[in-house]
Amino acid sequence: MTSSSNSNGTSGRADGSTGEPRVPLRNGQQGPLKDVIVLDCSMVWAGPYCTKLLGDMGATIIKIEANRQLDSIRGPAIPPPIPLSHYANDDPGEDPWNRSGYFNKTNRNKLGMCMNILMPEGREVFMELAKIADVVIENFGGGVFERMGYGYDVIKAVNDDIVYVSMPPSGNGGPEARYVGYGVAIEQLGGIVARTGYLRDGMPMKSGINYGDPIAGIHTAGYIMTALLHRRKTGRGQYVDLSQRECSINWTGESVLEYQITGEEPTWIGNRDHYMAPSGAYRCQGEDAWVALAVGSDAEWSGLCEAIGRPELRGQYATLEARKAAHAEIDLAISEWTKGRGADDAMTVLQQHGVAAGVSADSRRVVEDPHLKARSFYPEVDHISAGRHRLVGPAWNMDRTPGAVYAAAPALGQHNDFVLREILGKSEAEVQALRDAGVLETTPAEILAQQEAAKAASGD
């Protein structure tokens, strides 16, 4: 990899790395992407999930918000009597927008800036950041960011080798390009829900967590790395037009292929499987305790029959076709065995007999799982308002270039000064001038309006 001078004026490699960090690294920041700078203008889950993955591997993620347009997963600045968000210690506190579990889970390791990028002074700061960034990412509805004055051509004019990612619900083009959407609609449009539902039920069933968002986030992280690899080889950035809807369709490729070949829609089968039998979730001893299993081979079927003490079933249903035809009867035999056992015990016995089985884990079990604890899966961070808490860790361990969860999510505008002083090199006087002009923000607009109304009412 050869050295070059890129268009933003820094001396370094074509992928933006220099051997020495281009910006100050924070304590614990490490990983193969620690020389990559991402200007994150995305919101909610899809874009922030992508940048979370990049941040876990060391990238410097600068998240941009405005006090009139907070990332909506911070929750409302003034919570209703019945809160819409899960807050640290179930307490919204005096700054609920900083205490949302949803936001704090997805935005760890990021630097947080809150500023008005529509003011001339704010626009100037944003363009300074764009000039040194390797990646700019946004997931507004089609055309919104361009209408704000921050389209690809504008950013490219100051940073010719930028990787610019736009990821609206249905992409930038086609008759639905300007449609808005959340994960619940995207997974429906992407065909995921066509596969989710119970036999003989007449209603599609959403996934529960709106898979459209994280699917798009994972795709986007991969495409960003591909674009950076291309830039490393050629010195040229590019525009990435990503459709969250099309990501979801890629995730359901087999059902799309089935329709293309047969002209028939797949049927809803609940917890069963087209290619494995038996397959399902079976009630165990205890309140709402279940174990799930799937038998994918004749050897696994033999192991299951041994595990549940029904060896005579092995020859009676020796083929996949026979097991599928008698699925209901086999379910009864399995349930008779599992109902007298705890879910963990059932999983252990089944696994000892070579059966792919797992506890149907609720959130408590996931958090307290001894296997995950042994793998140090839940790192702890200190948040300026939410305090010390655990987060889900990366799902991979790299022995040569390990990443890290090293910092809590930013409070609103927490790193305004750090970014301006340490990254852009501005003086205290310059930063103060931005404060005085009203560019820099740390409090939601609704709270400021409430404070002004209270002052007016009191005659101050």
Summary of the structure (lengths in Angstrom):
residues: 460
radius of gyration: 25.9
end to end distance: 63.4
largest distance: 88.1
contacts: 1450
relative contact order: 0.14
helix: 40%
strand: 13%
